[in-house]
């Protein structure tokens, strides 16, 4: 019997990164570790003067306290912080904004 592997956060992150690059974004993947800002998003994407901070989570995944603080700090300065749970989430955000520009 064929066993279907469940998607991981790394799988979703790779799909989102590839999609954003295809759409012309400069994408930075942040490695968490020593010296990293606590709660930093998984990805930062930049295009046409707009910066997106993207935290990748599984369907039931929740932000940690430090991630919530980072989100609040970004949003309080007018930044865009998104929790992405699938490729479709970022597509639904990007596609409408392209028609506005």
TAWO-V373743 format. One record per residue. N is the residue number from 0. RES is the residue in one small letter. PSI is psi in whole degrees, 0 to 359 (NA if undefined). NEAR is the number of other C-alpha atoms within 10 Angstrom. Layout:
N;RES;PSI;NEAR  N;RES;PSI;NEAR
This chain:
0;x;136;3  1;x;124;4  2;x;125;5  3;x;125;6  4;x;133;6  5;x;140;7  6;x;142;10  7;x;171;12  8;x;323;18  9;x;322;12  10;x;311;14  11;x;316;19  12;x;316;22  13;x;317;14  14;x;315;16  15;x;315;24  16;x;312;23  17;x;318;15  18;x;313;16  19;x;320;19  20;x;317;15  21;x;324;10  22;x;3;13  23;x;11;13  24;x;147;19  25;x;120;15  26;x;131;19  27;x;126;13  28;x;125;14  29;x;129;13  30;x;122;12  31;x;139;13  32;x;197;8  33;x;126;7  34;x;355;7  35;x;140;10  36;x;128;12  37;x;128;14  38;x;3;17  39;x;143;20  40;x;160;22  41;x;319;17  42;x;149;18  43;x;131;19  44;x;135;18  45;x;134;16  46;x;133;14  47;x;41;9  48;x;2;5  49;x;132;10  50;x;130;16  51;x;134;18  52;x;119;23  53;x;121;23  54;x;124;21  55;x;128;25  56;x;153;19  57;x;171;15  58;x;319;10  59;x;5;6  60;x;145;11  61;x;151;12  62;x;142;14  63;x;169;10  64;x;317;11  65;x;324;13  66;x;321;16  67;x;320;14  68;x;316;15  69;x;315;19  70;x;314;23  71;x;318;14  72;x;316;13  73;x;310;15  74;x;328;13  75;x;343;10  76;x;15;8  77;x;10;9  78;x;165;15  79;x;117;14  80;x;125;19  81;x;138;16  82;x;119;19  83;x;126;20  84;x;354;19  85;x;165;19  86;x;322;18  87;x;326;13  88;x;313;13  89;x;325;19  90;x;318;14  91;x;332;10  92;x;316;12  93;x;314;14  94;x;311;11  95;x;326;10  96;x;334;10  97;x;324;9  98;x;340;7  99;x;322;6  100;x;NA;6
